[in-house]
Amino acid sequence: MAARLWDFQFAIAEGTSTHNMPRHPRHALAARVMSRLEQLAAITSGGEEISRFFLTQEHSVAVKLISGWMSEAGLAVEVDAAGTLIGRKEGEARAAKTLLIGSHIDTVRNAERYDGCLGVVVAIEAMLELSRLGKRLPYSVEVIAFGGEEASRFPSMFIGSRALSGSLPPGVLDVTDSEGISLRTALRQFGCEPSRISETARRGTDLLGYIEVHTEQGPVLEGEGVSVGVVTMMSGVSRFCVEVRGKSGHAGTVPMQMRRDALTGAAEMLLAIENVGRSTAGLLATVGTFSIKPDSVSAVPEQADFGVDVRSPVDGVRRGGVREIDRRLRAIARLRRLSFKSTETFNEKAVACDQRLIRQLTAAAERIGVPCIGLPSGAAHDGLALSHLCPIGMLFVRCKSGVSHQAEKSVSAEDVETAIRVLLEFLAQFSPNGRSLA
């Protein structure tokens, strides 16, 4: 296989398991995971669609369901002040440090059943299997189901994981959803006490790291013909909301040369954003939300609002792209006599996954005979926030056609079984200093 950027140094040949765990019938572990993912998919506010937003009634129902699964796996369950569900299993060693495993359970609108939830359910399944086998780990484990990873309700990402890492930005409790409900109020309605949210922050010295199993959300693994991959790094992300203001008027009475049309100005801005992305190597620039007022075919739009997402694995490229986009948008606004406001809503640097976790995840796959490659993640995950707190590692699972955040996304039971087996082998042999604990 020819070397590619995403291969890194981890193209793995088949090996032999050194763990020798007793096996269920083929795909038995995955069958339970897939069934549980179907149960979670049914918890939605969107009818036929899967839409489960942070701190809603649907989120609460999902927390209760997953709490039962955690208890069945022998985990002690709690919900912290940021609405994060945590299931803990104490380690055998005295004063054992803790390994975090998990993902998020909130979704985008019209989501698929795997994003986030797969990582939570696979982690619970791994802990249940270890319990069934009577395998005790010397270190403590917490399986974590974060909320607020998506910005689908509030204009802020990684709320649960940033609370855990102590990196929530000032004023975040005052942000509001589309109905004007603040995050502070929503937390109280969920049964949390927002004044205690600072108490959820962990000390990095108590933690061994954070591991997340997640679908790839891209086409690389399928293209390479492998079930799983070990993530080497995550791209940095900048997001901002743009407000463009002009002057409304009747479509039949305001001459074209006199118009201050916010929509046509914004349309030119969108093309400028695309142009910066296309012309800058290593940069991705996307506009994913857009609204206008008044929303009438017979009126000149007075207001246009849209959200911009800028990403790159190289922080200098991302920052330069943001500056160039801002420069071009302001120039368009001046020429069209429009007011312009840009507000940053998210800014995270690119993060390298921990080399020791990369090596041990890769070795776990090798020991059980699973081909594995290393690849970067262009998508953001809770690990991006937790990188401020502890070492992070990720295991990607192949998805059909690289589809992401769409209802037709598909993951095979065979690949899910592979991911569970790799995670089990990793947990059984994990050592923070690189030496086996088994």
N, C-alpha and C positions, 0 to 999 in steps of 0.2 A: 504494500500500500504506500503510495507516494506521500511524503511528509506535507502536511498542511499547517496553517496557522493554529488551528484548533487541536492538532495532535499533541502539541507540547512535547513532553517526553514520556507519555504514558500509554503507548500502544502495547497492550498486554497480551501475551500468549496464554493459552490455556494451561492451568495448573491443577494441582490436586489439593483438596481440602485437608487441612491439618486439624480441623475442629471436630469432625466426625459426629455432628449432631444427628440424633434420630430424625428421620424424615416422615412427614405426612405423605399421603397420596399426592400425586402430581397436582400442583396448583391449589392445594387445600388452603394454605394460608391466604393466598390471593383471593380465593373465592369468598372468604369472609370479608376481606377488605372491600372487594367490589360490591358485595351486598350492603355493607355499611355506607359506602359512598352513595348508593342508590337511596338509602334511607335519608341521608343528609340532603340529597338533591330534591327530595319531596318537601323539604322545609323551605318554603319560598313565599314571597309576597307577589310573585309575578305570574300566577296561574300556571300556564304551560312553560313559562320561562323559569330559569333558576336565578332569583334575585334575593340575596340575603345580606342586608346591610348591617353595619356596625351598630350595636346597642338598640336594635329593634326587637320586637317580640319574636321574630323569626330567629334572630341571633340567640335570644334567651332559650328558645326551645332546643336549638342545636347544642347549646352549652349543657343543658340537662341531659340530653341523649348521650353526648360524648362523656359526660361525667360518669354515667352508668358503665360505659365501656372501660373507662379508666379504673373504676372500682373493681370491675371484674378481673382486670389485669393485675390487681394487687397494689394499686397506687392510692395514696392519700390525696384527696381532691380539695382544691380551694379555688376561689375566684378572687383575684387581687383588685385593687382600687381602680385599675385601668380597664377592668372588664376582661382580663386575660385568665383563661382557664389553665390550671396547673395541676398535674398529677405527679406525685413524688414517690420514689422508691429509695429508701435509705440503703447505703452501701454497707458492706460487711466490715470494711476497714474503719478503725477508730478515726474520728474527725475527718471522714472521707469528704473530698471535694465533689463537686456536682458537674455532670455533663448534661447540657440542655439539648433536647431533641424536639423538633416540632415544625410548625408552620402556622398559617392563618386559616380561619373558617368563615370570614366574611367574603363577599363576592362582588364583582362588577355586575352591572345590569345585564340580563340575558347571558349568564355565565355558563361554563361547562362544569361538570361535577368533580373534576380532578384538581383544579388549581387551588393550592393551599391545603385543601382537605385531605388529599392523598398523603401528604407528609405527616399529618397528624394521625390519621388512621393507621398508616404503616408503622409509625413509632409505637402506637398502642399494641398493635399486633405483635411486634417484636418483643415487647415487654411481657405480653401474655404467653408467648411461646417460651420465653426464658423461664417464666413461672411454671409452666407445664412440665418443663424439663428439669425443674428443681435447680436451675442454675442461678446462683447468687453472684452478683458483681461486687468487687471490692470498693467501687466508687458509687456515689449516689447518682440517680438519674431523675430528671424532671422532664416529662412530656408536656409540651406547651402548645396550647391552641390560642394564638394571638387573635385579636380583633383590630380593626382599623388599619390593616395593611393596605387595603385599597382606599382610594380617595373617592369612593362612590357615594358616600353620604356627606362627609365633611371634607373641606378642601385642605386636608393634611394627610400625609401617608405615615405608616408605621407607628400609629399611636401607641399600641400595646407594647411593641418591641422598643420603642424609644423611651417609654416610661420605665421599662425594665432596665434599660441601659443608662438611665438618668440623663437622657439627651433630649427630652421634650423641649421645644422652643418656648420662650416666654409668650404668654398670651394665647396659647393654643386652646385653653379651656373656654375661651370666649369666641372661638370661631363658630359659625352657625351653618345649619343645613339649609336646604331650599325652602323649608317651612319656617325658618327663623329660630329654630330650636338650637340653643348653644350646646357645645360638647359637655359643658359643666352640668346643664340641666339633664341631658340625655344620660349621663353617668348616674345621676341621682335616680332617674326613672328606672334605670337598669338594676338598681340596688347597690350601687357603689358610692363611696364617699370621696368626691374629687379633692377635698382638702387634704386627704391622706395619700394622694397619688405619688408624692415624693418618696413615701415609704416603700414603694414597690421597687425602687432602684436597688440593684444588686451591687456587691463588691466583686470586682474582677478577681481578686485574690481567692475567692471562694469557689471559682468556676474553672472547669477544665476546658470548656469550649462549647460551641453550639454547632449541631449537625442538622441539616435540613434535607429531606428527600423531596424532590419536586419534579414535575414534568419539565422537559427541556424548553418547551414553547418555541422551538425552532426545528429546522430540518436536518441538523448535522448528524445526530445519532442514526436516524433512519437512512441517511445517505451513506453512512459508513457501515450499516448493517449490524449495529451492536445495540444491546438492550439498555445499557447504562453508561454513564460517563461521569467523571469526577471533575467538578468545577474548579478552575484555576484562579479566576478573578471575576469581579462584577464591575460593570461600567458605572462611572459616575453619572449622576442625574441632576439636571436643573429644571425646575418647573416654574412658570409664572403665568399670572392672569393678566390679560390685556383688556383695557377699556378704551373704546374709541367713541367720541361724542361729536356729533355734527348738529344739523338743524332739520327738523321734520317739516314737511309741507305736503300739499296735495300733489299727487302724481300728474294731474292734468293742468295745474296752474303755475307751477314753479319752473321757469326756464332752465334748461340744462346747464347753461354757463353760470347760473346763480346758485346752483345747488351745493350744499355741504353734506353730501351723502355718506353717512358712516359705513354703510354696507359696502359700497364700491371701494371706499378707502381701505376697509378691512380686507376685502378680496385681494387688492393689490399687495397688502401686507402679507397675506397668506402665501402668495406666489413668491414674495421676497424671502420668506422663511424657507420655503422649499428650495429656492435657488441657493441659499447659503448651505443647506444640507447637502445638496447635490454637488456643489463645487468645493467642498471641504473634505479631504480624505479623513476617514475615521470618525466622521460626525453624523449623527442621526437627529433630524429636526422634524417634529410632528405637531400638527394642530388637531386635537381630538375632540374638542368641545367648541360649540359656536351657538350664539343666540343673538337675535335682533329685536329692537323695539322702535316704533310700533310694528307688529308683525301683521302687516296688511298690504295687499296687493296694490292698493290705491294711495299709499303713503310713501314718501321719501323716508327711509330709515334714519332715525336720529341717533340710535345707539347700537353698537355692535360689541359684544364681549366674546372673547375666545381664550382657550388655554393652550399653552405651548409647552412641549416636552423636548428637552435637548439632552442627548446622551453621547458619551464617548468613553472608551477605555483609557484615554489619555486626558487627564484633567486640564492640561494647558489647551488642548484642542477644544474641549467643551467650553471653557471660560472664554476663549477667543471667539467661538461661535456665538455665544450669548451676547458678547459685546457687539459683534457685527450685526446680528439680528436687531438688537436694540437701536443701533445707529441707523439702519435702513428704515425701520418702522417709524422712528421719529422724523426722518426726512420726508417720508410719504405724508405723514400727518401735517407737517408744515406746508407742503405744497398744496394740499387739499383743504387747508384752513380747518383742520379738525383738532380737537383736544385729544391728548394721548396720555394714558397712565398704565404703567406696568408694575405689577406687584409680585415679588418673588414669593412662592409658596413652598418650595422645597429645594434643598441644595445639599447633595451628598457627594463626597469624593469617590473616585474609583477605589475599590478595595481588593487587595490580593487575599485569596484564601490561605490559611495557615499551611505551611509546607509539611509539617508533621502530620496534620490531618489528611492532607492530600496523599501522602505516602501510605498512611495506614488504611485509608479507604481503598486505595488502589491495590494494596497488598491483600486486603480482605477479598476483593473480587478475584484476584489471581489465585488465592488458595482454594477457592471453590470452583475454579475452572471457568470463570466468566470473563470473556473479552471485554476490555474497558479502554476508553480513551479519555484524555484530558481536554477540556474545552472551556472557553470563557462564557460568561453569562451577560448578554446584553440587557436582560430584564433585571429589574430591581427586586430584591427579596428582603425579608426581615433580617437576614444576616448582615445586610448593609448597615442597619442601625445597631445591631449587636456587635459589630466589629469595633465599636468604641469601647466595648466592655471586655471581650474575650476573643480567643481565636475562633475562627469560623471555618466550616467545611460544608460542602454540598454534594449530593449525589443526584444527578439528573437521570430521568427515566424517559425512554423514547416515546414519542407521540406521533400518531399518523399524520403525515404531510406537514409536520411542524406547525400545526394550527394552534393558536393561543387565544384565550378569552372569547371563544365562540362555542355555541352549543354543540356543534358537530365534532368537536374534538374527541379523539378516541385514543385510549391506552389499552394494551392487551393484558389479559390476566397473566400470561407467561412473563411479560416484562415486569409486572408488579411483583410476581413471585421472586423473580431474580433480584429485584431491589430489596425485598424483605430478607432474602438469604444473605445478601452482601451486608446489610445493616446488622443482622444477627452475628455474622462472623466478625464484623468490626467491633461490636460491643463485647463479644467474648474475649477478644484479644487486645482490646484498646489499652494503650499506655500513654500518658501525657509526655513521658520522656523517651518514647520510642521503643522501650523494652516491653515484652509481653507481660501481661498481668495474669495470664492463665497458668 
